[in-house]
Amino acid sequence: MSGLNVIKRNGRIEPLDITKIQKYTSSAVEGLSGVSQSELEVDAKIHFRDRITTEEIQITLIKTAVDKIDLDTPNWSFVAARLFLYDLYHKVSAFTGYKHLRDYLKKGQDEGKILKGFTERFDLDFLNSKIVPERGLQFNYLGIKTLYDRYLIKDRDNKPIELPQHMFMAIAMFLAHREKEPNEWAAKFYDVISKFEVMCATPTLANARSTRHQLSSCYVGSMPDNIEGIFDSYKEMALLSKYG
């Protein structure tokens, strides 16, 4: 492999270092039974060439793990999820891990994606200390892929700007911001959500923390008993459930 270069996500070109790839594959299979680092690397059949992108390598590894998911070897789903999560780290924070909660919220607010003002009652240093990045390892592949496709906030260029535990904490904060003790309740809400003890409905996952305020999947409506009122009610219900 000597003489080959890779193109990093930031456009920088540097020599290919196989040990960096092995670091990710090793971490992806760590502690999981029925999966093998060497099997992942061999079956990926990465066709190394000069100036291959690191994103291409990551995508190939994820696809390889996904293709190996089977009833007899379910842990490949967690391997694929971890690889997908590492890729998400690259997209959001250049693989520096979880930035401070304050930086994430400012980024989202600057992009017009996170509601301004609701964070003012919170101690962001305290809540940042409650975030547990390792809880992301609970996701299987379908779970993290669904979270990415449907719920994680994207910027104007459709690039993700939040990581799963930041999302859970921001949702918890939104749900707690009217409480008398918002910091304590946000920490409690975060714990039960991030541990998957309770999972919020789709509108809450998608909209809590955002500029959209529809948090409920269902609601009770009423309409008058005349043609004008019936069709006016249809319009009102459509507007109410627009982001549901």
Secondary structure as GFF3:
##gff-version 3
##sequence-region A 1 244
A	DSSP	beta_strand	5	7	.	.	.	ID=ss1
A	DSSP	beta_strand	13	15	.	.	.	ID=ss2
A	DSSP	alpha_helix	18	29	.	.	.	ID=ss3
A	DSSP	alpha_helix	37	44	.	.	.	ID=ss4
A	DSSP	beta_strand	52	53	.	.	.	ID=ss5
A	DSSP	alpha_helix	54	67	.	.	.	ID=ss6
A	DSSP	alpha_helix	76	93	.	.	.	ID=ss7
A	DSSP	alpha_helix	101	110	.	.	.	ID=ss8
A	DSSP	alpha_helix	124	130	.	.	.	ID=ss9
A	DSSP	three_ten_helix	133	138	.	.	.	ID=ss10
A	DSSP	alpha_helix	141	146	.	.	.	ID=ss11
A	DSSP	pi_helix	147	151	.	.	.	ID=ss12
A	DSSP	alpha_helix	164	176	.	.	.	ID=ss13
A	DSSP	alpha_helix	182	194	.	.	.	ID=ss14
A	DSSP	alpha_helix	202	207	.	.	.	ID=ss15
A	DSSP	alpha_helix	227	240	.	.	.	ID=ss16
###
